[in-house]
Amino acid sequence: MSKSTDPMAQAIARLDRALSQVENRLQRLQATARDSGDADVDRARLAEELDKARASEASIAHAAEAASKALGEAIAELRTAANGAEAIVDQVDG
């Protein structure tokens, strides 16, 4: 009996091909799982960076608010000084 017509040999060949397909599929699934794990690490890192960026944004907003308030106060002081100087000039001229 030749090997190609032997039912046992055919069954073994089919089993061998099926096992090869299972091994290939398992390797692809393991690669996908590794990639997914890498994506989870990336997501966690990005979430941490986003939290830091939000905290930085809040700090910058607070500093901008304080600078705006200080600028407003400086403008008011300059106006007061300019009005006082104008009053003195008017007295001298008048």
C-alpha positions as CSV (number, residue, x, y, z in Angstrom):
1,M,0.0,0.0,0.0
2,S,1.4,3.4,-1.0
3,K,1.7,6.2,1.5
4,S,-0.7,8.4,-0.4
5,T,-3.6,5.9,-0.2
6,D,-2.9,4.7,3.3
7,P,-5.8,6.1,5.4
8,M,-3.6,6.3,8.5
9,A,-0.9,8.3,6.6
10,Q,-3.6,10.6,5.2
11,A,-5.0,11.2,8.7
12,I,-1.6,11.9,10.1
13,A,-0.9,14.4,7.2
14,R,-4.2,16.1,7.9
15,L,-3.5,16.3,11.6
16,D,0.0,17.7,10.9
17,R,-1.5,20.4,8.7
18,A,-4.2,21.2,11.2
19,L,-1.6,21.5,14.0
20,S,0.6,23.8,11.9
21,Q,-2.5,26.0,11.3
22,V,-3.2,26.0,15.0
23,E,0.4,26.9,15.8
24,N,0.4,29.7,13.2
25,R,-2.9,31.1,14.6
26,L,-1.5,30.9,18.2
27,Q,1.6,32.8,17.2
28,R,-0.6,35.5,15.5
29,L,-2.8,35.7,18.7
30,Q,0.2,36.0,20.9
31,A,1.5,38.8,18.7
32,T,-1.8,40.6,18.9
33,A,-1.9,40.2,22.7
34,R,1.6,41.7,22.9
35,D,0.5,44.6,20.7
36,S,-2.6,45.0,22.8
37,G,-0.5,45.1,26.0
38,D,1.7,47.7,24.4
39,A,-1.4,49.7,23.5
40,D,-2.6,49.5,27.1
41,V,0.8,50.8,28.3
42,D,0.6,53.6,25.8
43,R,-2.9,54.5,26.9
44,A,-1.8,54.6,30.5
45,R,1.2,56.8,29.6
46,L,-1.0,59.2,27.6
47,A,-3.6,59.4,30.3
48,E,-0.8,60.4,32.8
49,E,0.6,63.0,30.4
50,L,-2.9,64.4,29.9
51,D,-3.4,64.7,33.6
52,K,-0.1,66.5,33.9
53,A,-1.0,68.8,31.0
54,R,-4.4,69.6,32.6
55,A,-2.6,70.5,35.9
56,S,-0.2,72.6,34.0
57,E,-3.0,74.3,32.1
58,A,-4.7,75.1,35.4
59,S,-1.5,76.5,36.8
60,I,-1.0,78.7,33.7
61,A,-4.6,79.9,33.9
62,H,-4.1,80.9,37.5
63,A,-0.9,82.7,36.7
64,A,-2.5,84.5,33.8
65,E,-5.4,85.6,36.0
66,A,-3.0,86.9,38.6
67,A,-1.0,88.8,35.9
68,S,-4.2,90.3,34.5
69,K,-5.2,91.5,37.9
70,A,-1.8,93.0,38.6
71,L,-1.8,94.7,35.1
72,G,-5.3,96.1,35.8
73,E,-4.0,97.5,39.2
74,A,-0.9,99.0,37.5
75,I,-3.1,100.7,34.8
76,A,-5.3,102.1,37.5
77,E,-2.3,103.5,39.4
78,L,-0.9,105.0,36.2
79,R,-4.3,106.7,35.4
80,T,-4.4,108.1,38.9
81,A,-0.9,109.4,38.5
82,A,-1.6,110.9,35.1
83,N,-4.8,112.6,36.4
84,G,-2.8,114.0,39.3
85,A,-0.1,115.3,36.9
86,E,-2.8,116.8,34.7
87,A,-4.4,118.5,37.7
88,I,-1.0,120.1,38.6
89,V,-0.4,121.3,35.1
90,D,-3.9,122.8,35.0
91,Q,-3.2,124.6,38.3
92,V,0.1,125.9,37.0
93,D,-1.4,127.1,33.7
94,G,-4.6,128.4,35.2
